[in-house]
Amino acid sequence: MTRVVREPVLDASERPDLGRRHGSTALGKRETRPVDIRALKLELLEGRYAVVRLDAGEAAPPWAAQGPFVSITRTEGELSVVCPEPAVPADARAERGWRCLRVAGPLGFGMTGILASLAGPLASSGVSIFVVSTYDTDYLLLQDRDLDRGTDALSRAGHEVTGHS
């Protein structure tokens, strides 16, 4: 399946910051051109994950840095940790039972419509997601109970999911 979206076209001679995710021309105007987004490849990571909420002033605990995928995000209101579920203490304030899909990357910062092409089919199928974006790619977390429905929805939308039978 092919999706056509609009992406900003920037003149590199006017933009030394080309390659950043967001930008405009030197005059602040955006031009667009069609970009062909083909089916995305996603890989199901092994195991279950948890999303943990800690107080904003807390240091990241040592258990939070264990595993093949970890995200630690601090805001003025909280410290959020996404990590393998077995690493999380039983008494932690956590949402457990998440499965993690990694979008094959790296994804260019100028690419648009990536999350929309994934979130749309999942939302239409009643599957809630938690998304983490990194410099290279995106990670979608789905509740384990929704994994089959979610991967079916993504496949029907033309995406390829590996690591899930």
C-alpha positions in Angstrom: 0.0 0.0 0.0 1.3 3.5 -0.9 0.4 6.6 1.0 1.1 10.1 -0.4 1.7 12.9 2.1 3.1 16.4 1.9 6.6 17.2 3.1 8.3 20.6 3.3 10.7 21.4 0.6 13.5 23.6 1.8 16.3 25.3 -0.1 19.6 24.0 1.3 21.4 27.2 0.4 19.0 29.1 2.7 18.9 26.5 5.5 22.1 25.3 7.1 19.9 23.4 9.5 18.4 21.2 6.8 17.8 17.7 8.1 16.1 18.8 11.3 12.7 17.5 11.8 10.9 20.9 11.7 11.8 24.0 9.7 10.7 26.5 7.1 12.4 28.5 4.4 14.4 31.5 5.3 11.3 33.7 4.9 9.3 31.5 7.2 7.2 30.0 4.4 6.7 26.3 3.9 6.6 24.7 0.5 5.4 21.2 0.1 5.9 18.3 -2.4 4.4 14.8 -2.4 6.4 12.1 -0.6 5.7 8.5 -1.2 5.5 6.5 2.1 5.4 2.8 1.4 4.4 0.1 3.9 6.5 0.4 7.1 8.3 -2.6 8.7 7.9 -3.1 12.4 9.6 -5.5 14.7 8.0 -6.9 17.9 10.6 -6.7 20.6 10.7 -9.6 23.0 9.0 -9.4 26.4 6.6 -7.1 28.1 7.2 -3.5 29.1 5.9 -1.2 31.8 5.4 2.6 31.8 6.3 3.9 35.2 5.6 7.3 36.8 8.1 8.7 39.4 8.2 12.1 41.0 9.8 14.8 39.0 12.7 15.3 41.4 13.6 11.7 41.7 16.8 10.4 40.1 16.4 7.7 37.5 16.6 4.5 39.4 19.2 1.9 38.4 16.6 -0.7 37.5 15.3 1.8 34.8 18.4 1.4 32.6 18.1 -2.3 32.1 17.0 -3.9 28.9 17.1 -3.6 25.1 14.7 -0.7 25.0 14.5 1.9 27.8 13.1 5.5 27.7 13.5 7.9 30.5 11.7 11.3 30.1 11.8 14.1 32.7 9.3 17.0 32.7 8.7 19.5 35.4 5.8 17.4 36.6 7.1 13.8 36.4 9.8 11.3 35.5 8.5 8.7 33.2 10.3 5.4 32.5 9.5 2.8 29.9 11.5 -0.4 30.5 11.1 -4.2 30.6 8.4 -5.1 33.0 10.5 -7.6 35.1 12.9 -4.8 36.1 10.1 -2.7 37.7 9.6 -3.1 41.5 6.2 -4.5 42.5 5.3 -1.4 44.5 6.1 1.1 41.6 3.3 3.2 40.2 3.2 1.5 36.8 1.0 0.5 33.9 2.2 -3.0 33.0 1.6 -5.4 30.2 2.8 -3.4 27.2 4.4 -4.9 24.1 6.8 -2.9 22.0 6.9 -2.5 18.2 10.0 -0.8 16.7 9.6 0.9 13.3 12.5 0.0 11.0 14.7 3.0 10.7 16.4 5.2 10.6 13.6 7.5 9.7 14.4 10.9 8.2 13.4 14.0 10.1 11.7 15.3 7.1 9.4 12.3 6.7 5.8 13.1 7.5 2.8 10.9 8.2 4.7 8.0 9.8 2.8 8.0 13.1 -0.5 8.9 11.4 -0.1 5.8 9.1 0.3 3.6 12.1 -2.0 5.3 14.7 -4.9 5.6 12.3 -5.5 1.9 11.6 -4.9 1.1 15.3 -7.4 3.7 16.5 -9.9 2.4 14.0 -9.5 -1.0 15.5 -9.9 0.3 19.1 -6.2 -0.2 20.0 -4.7 2.3 22.3 -1.0 3.1 21.9 1.8 4.7 23.8 4.5 6.2 21.5 8.2 6.9 22.1 10.2 8.6 19.4 14.0 8.6 19.3 16.5 10.2 16.9 16.4 7.3 14.6 12.9 5.8 14.8 9.6 5.4 16.6 8.4 2.8 19.1 4.7 1.9 19.5 3.6 0.2 22.7 0.4 -1.7 22.7 -1.2 -3.6 25.6 -0.5 -7.3 25.4 -4.3 -8.0 25.3 -4.5 -5.8 22.1 -1.4 -7.2 20.3 -3.2 -9.6 17.9 -5.8 -7.0 17.0 -3.2 -4.3 16.6 -0.8 -6.4 14.4 -3.8 -7.5 12.3 -4.9 -3.8 11.8 -1.3 -2.8 10.8 -1.1 -5.7 8.4 -4.4 -4.8 6.8 -3.1 -1.3 6.4 -0.2 -2.6 4.4 2.5 -2.6 7.1 4.7 -5.6 7.8 5.1 -6.8 11.4 7.8 -9.3 12.2 8.5 -11.3 15.4 4.8 -12.0 16.1 3.1 -15.2 15.1 
